[in-house]
Amino acid sequence: MSYSKAELGTEREDEVRLDVAGVVLALRGDGVRRTVLGAPQYPPFLSSAPSVATVEVERAEVNPVWTLPGPEVKLEGQSLSFGTFGGEAYLDAGAGSGWLRVAADDHVAQGALANFLRVAYALLLIHHGGFLFHSAGMIRDGRGYVFYGHSGSGKSTITRLSREQATLLSDDLVALRDYGGAWRVHGTPFWGELRDYPRTAASAPLRGLFSLVKANDVALEPLPSGLAAADVVSSVPVTSTEPRLSTRLIDLCADLVARVPCYRLYFPRNDSFWRVIDELA
Amino acid sequence: MNWLDAQPDKHPRTASRLVDGEAVIILPEEGVVRMLNQVGSRIWDLADGTRPVRDIAETIYGEFDVEREQARKEVVEFIQQMVEGELLVAEASL
């Protein structure tokens, strides 16, 4: 598949820009287009808008011996240091610059890039009035809904059940962003179990947050805002030793639950939950 | 140990916010989020490094249905627990 310069967002042969929830990140370096465009999840997120940060991507000539079993992230102030299988990175969200060193092998490099982008956007979004949120997200009749809960609570199940009913934004990580008091939910390239589902960068006004509980019957229970704020904060994939970043995050979450209704959703293994959600609209 | 004159404050490792009167506290290093009940949230709010525990207990006595001595005892216990858990900082005098 080939892409026009407009789709790629840049005249530069060695650059690709990605837009997640209006936050544009430029990736620059020899072969970066091959790495990014070789992965099916990114094309809907290509952008021509100005970037908030540029990351220089360097390919190792041989695969280095990076043996970390999973991403290791250290957040300090506005910056993050990151190590994963097949890559390591640094990003300063305040300065808008960073670097990423990835393995020579395309497949390994794509895995490292995917892990890096999750972490990078987790940080960048907080600096731009939003955050990544561990949840399934959908748009139905122009309204955005997110469904969250611990691993195994049913995020992928509820996404599967909604395939014919809604535009699916992710079964694992959506982006929530505040636009002057109006929160929107955005699709992301970051999916979990349903990694083969088509991606979309679509967004919609956020109309409800639902904490998932598997049950035999559908029921909806409003959540008090204190509990909802604690719930939401717990589902944000950022751990920082920097209190200012945590304070910013908690302020964003408190604002979100003050503006968007939060519920506990009891749901059986069918799509009948949409009936009660539609009644809220 | 005399805790009544101690002036508890939030531990610098915490980030917190009152949401609808309930304290939501993040412990970033541990990746933990805690919530306090109504009374605990009020004590958390009052623990700003300027008020002695005896004044905090007096406020709790004035605002909640509790005897003065019981309020003192429970506020001291709560603050001791929060200091042990590194959510608050305070030094008791001898």
Interface residues (C-beta under 8 A of the other chain):
Chain A: P224 S225 G226 L227 A228 A229 A230 V233 S234 T239 S240 T241 E242 P243 L245 S246 T247 L249 I250 D251 C253 A254 V257 A258
Chain B: P12 R13 T14 A15 S16 R17 V19 D20 G21 E22 A23 V24 I26 P28 E29 G31 V33 R34 M35 S41
